[in-house]
Amino acid sequence: MWIFIAVTSYLMNAGVYVADKFLLSKKIHSSVVYAFYVGIWSVGNFALLVFDPYVPEVKALLLDLSAGFLFLFTLIFWYKALHQSEATRVVPIVGALTPVFSFVFSYLFLDAQLSVQQLSAFIVLIAGGLLISVKRTRLHKVTQVYERVKNIFGNVFGKFAVEVRPTRRLVVNSVIAAACFAAYYVFIKYIYSHTGQPFIGAFVWSRLGSFIGVIAILLVPAWRRLIKESKTTEKRTPKQLIFFLGVRLAAALAFIMLNWAVSLGDNVSLINALQGTQYAFLLILVIIFSRRYPHILDEEVGRGVMLQKLLGIILVSLGLYLLVV
């Protein structure tokens, strides 16, 4: 059950990520501003309490609010990385590292362990996701990759080369986003499994934490100025507003389903590893829309690349099979 819910959520998220890239490139030019507008809509989740009214105790409420607060600021790093590069470059970095971080955090804080078969599925899913999402790899370029990484990070005590600073910022923001995403999902798994709260209740009250994060953003003068400027410099048509609201509704549904899968699943790292299914759908969307928006979405579609991605899809399918049987 949780596998189907998680896969459906990731398929929806692929479409949301492409739309987010379009919005960040054409409509909203600040990750903080975009996270602010996304966070505002978090309070709308309180409508779900109509189906299951619930008010948590103080201790549980503090945990819920902390999880939501963490998630909002995770979005800032995520949108910052997404804004700095192509969706198909950022998503594999974050997608590959998130299950690794969640595997470590789950073991440390939830005492969660994987069986041999689950561990095999975990590794196969991550490998498949990477093959789908990264550009064509060439083993004879390993030395070049090593030199590139060395140039990006440089000497710990030296200066970074100016020409690689954008790449360094992308990597740093992506790693931070991955670690924070993993921390959030492990944290929320603890809330769902160890506090005795109903799923809808815990989820909704955690969204209030994100709304509090929105208020915290307004307390920072520089960020408040960016939000104010975005209102005066960016004119939005009704069509653009409807598009933004539609994207946010799809994102909300996908996020609810992913949280539901986390509450039902045994191990958070396995759910995060299922992102490989998301990359396959993301690849299809990028290929379709890159023809119309080549300056926003770009994907290499040569013969060798497609063979690599086909192998990735096969590995993801194998990983799903290992989880199901």
N, C-alpha and C positions, 0 to 999 in steps of 0.2 A: 504493500500500500504506500509506504513512505517513498519508495523508489519512483513509482509513477507520479506522485505529487511533486517530488523534487525535479524530475526530468521535465514535467510540464512547466514548472516555474522557470527553469533555465531556458526553455524554448521561448517563453514570453520575454525573459530578460534580454535575450539576444536582440529582439526587435527594439526594446527600450534603449539598449546601449547604442544602437545605430542612430536612433532618434536623439539621444542625448548628445552624441557627437555632432549631429547637425545643428542642434540648438546652441551648443557651446561655441561652434565655429561661426554661426551666422547671426544668432539672436542675442545671446548673453555671453559676455567676454570675461567673466570673472567666476571662478569656482566657488568663491564665498557667496556671491550673489545668487548663483544657481542653487547652492545648498540651502540658502536662506529661504528661497521660494519653495523648494521641496519640503523643507521642515515645517513651513506654515501649514501645509496640508495635512500634517501628521495629526493635528487636533481633530480632523474629520473622522478619524477612526473611532471616535467615541460613539458614533452612530451604531457600531457593532454591539454596544452594551445593551441595546434594545433586545437582542436575542438572548443575552445571558448577563443580566445585571450583576455587578460585582464591585465591591469596594475592599481593597486589600488592607491588611494591618500595616502599621507604620513601618516595621522592618521590611516587609515584603514590598511596600510601596517605594522605599528608598532604593531597593535593588532594581525594581522596574525602571525607576527614573534614571538611575545610573546607566543602565543598559541603553536606554533611548538616547541619552546625552552622548554616550560614547559613539553610537552609530552616526549621529549627525555630523560629528567632527571627523569621523572616518570618511564621510562623503566628501568633505572638503579636499582631502588628499586624493581621493579617487577622481573627482572631477578635475582637479588640477592636473593630474597625470593624463587624463583623457583629453584635456584641452591642449596638452603639449605635443601630442603625437596621434598617429592613426589608431582607430579602435582596435585593429588587428595586431597592433604592436603592444598596446597597454594591457589588453585583456589577457593575453597569455602569461605576461609577467605576474600580474595579480592572481590570475587563475591558477597558476602552477604553485605559487608560494602560499596561497591561502590554505589549501589542505595540508601542506607541510607544517605550517604554523599551528593549525588547529589540531593536527595529530600530536604535536608536542604539548600544546596547552591542555588538550583532553587528558593526556597521560599524567601530566603534572597536577592538574586541579580536579579532574573528575575520576581519576584512576581508571580510565577507559583503555581497553586493550583490544587488539584485532586478532582474529583467528588467522591461521596460515592462509586460508582461502580468501578471507577479507583483505589481508595485507597484499596478496597477489593482485586482487582486483583494484586495490588502491594504487599500486604502482603502475599497473597496465592503464588505468584510466588517466592518470597524470601524463604518462608517456604518449598516449593517444591524443590527449588534448593539446599537448605541445606540438606534435606533428601536424595537427590540423591548423593550429593558429599561427605558428611562426613561418617566416619565409623559408624558401628552399635552403636546406643545409648542405654544406660540402665539407667532408672530413678533412680535405687537404688545406682548408682554410683555418684549421684549429690554431695555428701559430698566429695568423692575423687576428683572430678573435682574442687570443691571449694578449697581444700587443694593444688591441683596442681597449680591453678592460683595464690594462695597466695604465694606459693613457687617460682613461676616464677618471679613475680613482687616484692616480698619481702616487707620489710619496705621501705618507700619512702626515709628515711634517712640512711638506712642500706646498707649492701653489698649483692649482689646477689650471690646465690649459684652457684658454678662453674659448677655443673652438669646440670643446667637448663639454662645456658647462651645461648646455641645454640637455644633453644626454644624461649627464650626471643627475640633474634635477629630476628628470623623468624617472630614472632608476630609483632614486631616493624616495620620491613621492609614491611610486608603485609599491616599493617594499613596505613603507609605512602603512599604506592603505591595506595591503595584504595582511600584515600583522594585526592591524586594528579590526579588519573584517573577521579574522579568526578569533580574536579576543571577544568580539561581540557575540559570535555564534556559540562559543563555548560558555560565555557568561549567560546568554539567554537559555541555553540548554540546561544549565544549572538551575535557573529560575523555573523552567517548565518541569524539571524532574525532582527538585528537592525542596520546593517551597510550598507545595500543596495547592497552588493556585490553578484555576481552570485556564485552559489555553487562551480563550478570547479575552478573559479578564487581564491576564498577565501581559498579553500582547498589546492591548489597548492602553493600559497604564504605562507601558514602556514607551509608547508613542508620545505620551505627555512629556517624557524626558527629552525627546527630540524637540518638542515645542519650546521647552525651557532653554534648550541649546540655541534656538532662534533668538530668544530674548538676550541670551549671553552674547550673541554676535552683535546685537545692537549696542552693547555696552563698549565695544571697541570702536573708537572714533574713526579710524581709517576704514574699517569695514562698513560702518554706518554711512560714511561718505560715499563709498562705492555703491551701496544700495540706493542711496538718494540720487546719485548721478545716473544710475541705470533707469530710473523712472523718468528722468528728464531727457536723456539722450537717445533712448530706444523707444521708438513708437511701434506699438503692436496693433495689428489689425485684428478684427474679430476672428478671422480665419486662423491667424497665428495663435491667438489665445485658445481657441478650440483645440488646435493641434497640441499645445502645451498641456492642456487639461486632459486630453485623451492619453498622452504619454504618461502622465502622472497616475491616471486611473489604472492603466495597464501595469505600471510599476508597482502600484499599491497591491493589486491582485497577485502579482508574482511574488511580492515580498511576503504577503500573508501566507501564500501556499508554501513558500520556502520555510517560513517559521513553523508552519504546521508539520512539515516533513521533519524538521529538527526536533520538534516535541515528540514525534512518533518514532524516529529512528534510534538505533542503538549507539551510533558513533558519529559525531559531527564531521570528522575528517572524511568519512565515506561520502557524506552528503556533499561536502565541498568538492570532493574529487569527481563527482558526477558533472561538474561544469564542462567536461569534455563534450557532452551532448549539446551544450550551449554553443561551443565553438563551431560545430558542424552547421548549425542553423545560422550562426553569425556569418560564416563563410558564404553561404548561399545568398543572404541578404546583401552583403557587401558586393558580391559579384554583380548582382542585379542593379543595385543603386549606384555603384561606382561609375557606370556608364553615363548616368545623368548628372552625378555630382562628383566628377573625378578630382576636383580640388579639395573635397572634404573627405571622401572615402576612396581609398586606393588599395588594390589587392593584385598581387602578381599571380597570373593564371596560366603560366606556361605548362608544357607537358610534364616536365619533371616535378613542378610544384604540385600539380594535381595528383600525380602518382603518390607523392609524399602524403598529401592530405587524405587520399583514399586509404593508405595504410593506417593513418591516424584514426579514421572512421572505423576501420576493421578492429583496431585495438580497443576503441571505446565500446564497440559492440561486444567484444570478448569480455571486457571488464563488467559490463552490465550482466552478461550471462553468468559470470562467476558470482555476482551478487545475488542473482535470482535463484540459481540452483542450490 
